Amino acid sequence: RVIRKPSAALLDYAVRELGCEKGAVAMIGDQYLTDVAGANLGGVRSIKVPTLARGTFRAPVRFSQRLEALVYALLY
C-alpha cells in the first residue's frame, strides 16, 4: 500500500519502526503542505528548513512550493 505525505499513518509507521515515543520524534522538511502538515497530523514536532536546489524538483512540486510560500506570506 502506498502512503503519501501528509499522512498520520506514515508518521505512525515511522515511529513504530524507530521504536520510540512520538515525543522523541521530529520531522524535518522543506514544505508546509506535506512535511509540516504530516507532522501535525501524526502528532510529532516539525522542523521547517529552506528548500535547496529547487530547480531539481518536477514542475508541479515547484508550483506547489510557490503557492505555499504565497499563502504563507498572505497569512503571516
C-alpha positions as CSV (number, residue, x, y, z in Angstrom):
1,R,0.0,0.0,0.0
2,V,1.3,3.4,-0.9
3,I,1.2,6.1,1.8
4,R,1.9,9.6,0.8
5,K,2.5,12.8,2.8
6,P,0.7,14.3,4.6
7,S,-0.4,11.2,6.5
8,A,-0.8,10.3,10.1
9,A,-0.4,6.6,9.1
10,L,3.0,7.4,7.7
11,L,4.2,9.0,10.9
12,D,2.7,6.2,13.0
13,Y,4.7,3.7,10.9
14,A,7.9,5.7,11.1
15,V,7.6,6.0,14.9
16,R,7.0,2.2,15.3
17,E,10.0,1.5,13.1
18,L,12.2,3.8,15.2
19,G,10.9,2.1,18.3
20,C,10.4,5.3,20.3
21,E,7.7,7.6,21.5
22,K,6.2,10.4,19.4
23,G,7.5,12.9,21.9
24,A,11.1,11.9,20.9
25,V,10.5,12.4,17.2
26,A,10.8,15.5,15.0
27,M,10.0,15.5,11.2
28,I,12.3,17.7,9.2
29,G,11.1,19.0,5.9
30,D,11.1,21.9,3.5
31,Q,7.3,22.1,2.7
32,Y,4.5,23.2,4.8
33,L,1.7,21.3,3.0
34,T,3.4,17.9,3.1
35,D,6.1,17.8,5.7
36,V,4.9,20.1,8.4
37,A,1.2,19.1,7.9
38,G,2.2,15.5,8.0
39,A,4.0,16.0,11.3
40,N,1.0,17.8,12.7
41,L,-1.4,15.0,11.6
42,G,0.9,12.4,13.1
43,G,1.3,14.2,16.4
44,V,5.1,14.9,16.2
45,R,7.1,18.1,16.2
46,S,8.3,19.5,12.9
47,I,11.3,21.5,11.8
48,K,10.9,23.6,8.6
49,V,14.1,24.0,6.7
50,P,14.7,26.0,3.5
51,T,14.4,24.3,0.1
52,L,17.7,23.7,-1.5
53,A,18.2,23.1,-5.3
54,R,14.6,24.0,-6.0
55,G,15.3,23.6,-9.8
56,T,15.8,19.8,-9.3
57,F,12.1,19.3,-8.4
58,R,9.4,18.5,-11.0
59,A,7.4,21.5,-12.2
60,P,4.2,20.5,-10.2
61,V,6.3,20.4,-7.0
62,R,7.9,23.8,-7.7
63,F,4.4,25.3,-8.4
64,S,3.1,23.8,-5.1
65,Q,6.1,25.3,-3.3
66,R,5.5,28.8,-4.8
67,L,1.8,28.6,-4.0
68,E,2.6,27.5,-0.4
69,A,5.0,30.4,0.0
70,L,2.4,32.9,-1.3
71,V,-0.3,31.6,1.1
72,Y,2.1,31.7,4.0
73,A,3.1,35.3,3.1
74,L,-0.5,36.3,2.9
75,L,-1.4,34.8,6.3
76,Y,1.7,35.9,8.2
